[in-house]
Amino acid sequence: MESPGPQDPSSRSNDAQSQEDKKSRKTKRTAGQTKASTGARFFLAAGDAAKPDSLPTLGEEFPDADKALVASFQKNLPFYRVETWKAHAERKGRHIVLRPNS
């Protein structure tokens, strides 16, 4: 039984490209899915956002990351993604393990 000869490099790159395309298609989300799946909220920075030592102040809220990103670009302000988490205790044998729970 002979081993297959060297593959054509162009066909190998096409195969890799098609696999990357499939992966990227699976991970794309619509704007509505971004908020629903993560539970995150999006805000533009308010106040003096230019000072790196200041506490973050939340300004205008946006329904999804896409709209917050566009507004951030247009107004030249950073935006924040805010998620709320609560600790959840689970018992594993004789140990208690803390896990985040949204």
C-alpha positions in Angstrom: 0.0 0.0 0.0 1.5 3.3 -1.1 1.2 6.5 0.9 -0.5 9.3 -0.9 1.9 11.7 -2.6 2.3 15.3 -1.6 -0.9 17.3 -1.8 -1.3 20.3 -3.9 -0.6 23.3 -1.6 -3.5 25.3 -3.1 -6.0 22.6 -2.4 -4.8 22.4 1.2 -5.2 26.1 1.7 -8.7 25.9 0.2 -9.6 23.2 2.6 -8.3 25.2 5.5 -10.2 28.3 4.3 -13.5 26.4 4.0 -13.0 25.0 7.5 -12.4 28.5 8.9 -15.4 29.8 7.0 -17.6 27.1 8.6 -16.2 28.0 12.1 -16.9 31.7 11.6 -20.4 31.1 10.4 -21.2 29.1 13.5 -20.0 31.9 15.9 -21.7 34.9 14.2 -24.6 36.3 16.2 -27.2 38.9 15.3 -27.6 42.0 17.4 -30.6 40.6 19.2 -28.8 37.4 20.2 -25.9 39.3 21.7 -27.9 40.7 24.6 -30.2 37.7 25.0 -27.5 35.1 25.2 -25.1 36.9 27.5 -27.4 39.0 29.6 -25.0 41.9 29.2 -26.0 45.5 29.1 -24.1 48.2 27.1 -23.5 51.8 28.1 -21.5 54.7 26.8 -19.1 56.3 29.2 -20.4 59.5 30.9 -18.6 62.2 32.7 -14.9 62.6 32.2 -14.1 59.3 30.5 -10.7 60.6 29.4 -9.2 60.2 32.9 -7.9 56.7 33.4 -8.0 56.9 37.2 -11.6 58.0 37.5 -14.4 55.6 38.4 -16.5 54.5 35.4 -19.7 56.4 35.1 -22.4 54.9 32.9 -24.2 57.1 30.4 -26.6 56.2 27.7 -27.7 52.5 27.5 -27.9 50.6 24.2 -29.9 47.5 23.3 -26.9 45.6 21.9 -23.1 45.7 21.4 -23.4 46.7 17.7 -25.2 50.0 18.5 -22.9 50.7 21.4 -19.9 50.2 19.2 -21.2 52.6 16.6 -22.1 55.3 19.1 -18.7 54.8 20.8 -17.0 55.5 17.5 -19.2 58.4 16.5 -18.8 60.2 19.9 -15.2 59.1 20.5 -16.1 57.7 23.9 -15.5 54.2 25.4 -18.4 51.9 26.1 -18.9 49.4 28.9 -20.3 45.9 28.8 -21.9 45.2 32.2 -22.8 41.7 33.4 -24.3 40.7 36.7 -23.1 37.6 38.4 -23.9 35.9 41.7 -21.9 33.2 43.4 -23.5 29.8 43.6 -22.3 27.1 46.0 -22.1 23.4 44.9 -21.1 20.5 47.0 -18.5 18.1 45.5 -17.9 15.3 47.9 -16.6 16.9 51.1 -15.8 20.2 49.4 -17.8 23.2 48.6 -17.1 24.8 45.2 -18.2 28.3 44.4 -19.2 29.0 40.8 -20.5 32.1 39.1 -24.2 32.1 38.2 -25.8 34.8 36.0 
